[in-house]
Structure formats: structure tokens, C-alpha cells
Amino acid sequence: MIDKYFKIDFKKKIISYNPKGATKTFTARQLYSFLQDTFDKPENMKYDIPIIAKNKDNFELLNGWTVDKKGIKFLKGGTLLDS
């Protein structure tokens, strides 16, 4: 479900919120799970991993990846640090 709201630009290393009018929020943990699942797919393993878990509610972006400002506004619960 989160994949309908967040889009990944693999070349620019940007994760953006693109819901076309919706305003659904997600937790940082949901974003982490979505990214891990996406980057576990064979066709995406050639890209740098964008995120790691520091603990169950705290996550850090890596390897030059960012979440756009709009995307940050729709993440609640937990911490997402930019490296």
C-alpha cells in the first residue's frame, strides 16, 4: 500500500511522496520496510541500500539517499535521520 504513495527515483536517489491528492501518513518503520522489500528484489540489488535501522523506531538514510520535504511531512512515528 505504501508503494502507491512513495516513489523511488533510483538514479537521483530520491524517495518522494506522490499521492495525487491523498494525505495518508505512514510511520518511519513502514517506510523502512517498504524500502527493504523494494531493494531486496533482484532487479534492484544493483542499487545502494538507502536506509538502515538503528533500532525498532529509528532509521538512517545512507549512500546519498534523501526523502523529499513533502515526503517527510507524511512520516509520523519514529525518527528518520539523514546521514
N, C-alpha and C positions, 0 to 999 in steps of 0.2 A: 504493500500500500504506500509506503513512504517513497517508493520509486516513482510514483505519479506526481510527487511534489518536488523532489530534489533531483536535479540533473547534474551529470558529471561531464566536464569538459576535460578529457584525458590529455589533450595537447597543451592547454593553458593551465592545467592543474587547478581548476576552479570548480567548487561544488556550489551550485546556486539553487535558490528556491524559485520555482516556476509553476505556480499552481493555476494560472489563468482565472483569477478571481477568488479562489478559496483562501481561507485564512487558518487552516489547520496547523496546530503546533505539535511538535514532537520533542522527545527527550534527547539529550546528547547520547544516551545509550542506544536509542533507536537508530540514530544516525550512524553510530559506530557499527552496529550490527548490519545495517544496510550496506555500508562501505565494505566491511569484511566479506560479506556474501558476494558483493559485486566483484571485488578484486580476487576472490577465490576461483572465479570462472576461468577456465583455460585461456580464453581469448584475451583476458585482462591481466594475466600474470606477468606480462612483459612490462607493465607499468609499475612505478614506485608505489609502495603502500602509503596511503595518505594519513593513516591515523593509528595510534596505539592507545591501549587502556593503561592508565596509571593505577587505577583501582576501579571498583564497580560503577562509580559515578563521575570519574574524572578522566578526561581524554586529552590527547595532544596531537595536533596536526604535525606531520613530518614532510620531509623531502620537497619543501616548497609549495605544498598544497594549502589552499585557503578556502574558506566559506565566505561567500559574498555577504555584504551588510544586510541585505534583505533576508538571506537565509539565517543569519544569526538571530534576527528578531523572532523567528519562528521556532527557536530551540529553547526549551524550558527544562528545568530539572537537570542537574549535573553541570559540570564545567568542561568547556572546550577551550584549550589553550593553543595559541598559535606559537610555533617554535621560532 
